[in-house]
């Protein structure tokens, strides 16, 4: 992993920690995790279907639009 990748990973971790502490504070992590699991389990099945559909569309777009361009750039070098 190059230095840019490590820097990006560190930024994601710091942003995640800041978002977590801003949302939940410094509460007990087990209680907070149980609240999150309860909230996710309480969602309707349609929410999961919509999110799965959005993820599927983004994944297919990634496969059909980004990867061929990346491969074409690699071959030209």
N, C-alpha and C positions, 0 to 999 in steps of 0.2 A: 504494500500500500504506500503510495507516495505521500509527500508532506501535505499536499493540498487535500487529499482524501482524509487524512488524519485531522486536519484543521476543520473540514466540513463536518466530520463525525463529532468533534468536540463542540462545535457550534450547535448541532442538533441536540446533544446531551444537555448542554447548558440551557438551551431554549425549552426543552422538555421539563427540566427541573424548575425553571422559573415559572412556566405555565402551571405546573403541578402545585407549587407553593402559593401561587397567586389564587388558584381556584380553591384549593383545600386547606391551605395554611400548613402549619406544622403539627397537624393532628396525628393521631395514632394511625400508622399506615395500614394495619390490618382492618380497622374499622372503615377506613376510607376505601380500601379495596373491596370490602364487602358491599359498601354502598354503590360502588361502580358496577359490580357484578349484578346486584339487584336491579339497578336501573337498566342495564343492558338486557337482562332476562325478562324485564317487564315490557320491552318493546314488542310491538305487533310484528307478525311475520312479514307483512308487506314492507316494513322498513328494511328488513334484511334483504328482501327480494330486490327492492329499488337500489340499495347500496351494492348488491352483487351485480346488478345490471350495469350500473355506472362503472364499477371496477372492470367488468368484462369489456365494455366499450372502450375504456381507456387502454386496456391491455391489448386489444385487437388493433387499435390505432397505433400503439407503440410498435407492435409487430409489423404492421403493414407500411407505416410511414417513416419511422425513425431508423429501424434496423437496416432496411435496404440502403438508405442514404449513408449510414455509417460504414457498411460493407463496401459500398462503391468508393468511398474516400480511401479506404484501406487498400483497395486494389490499385488505385491510381498512383500510389507512392512508389 
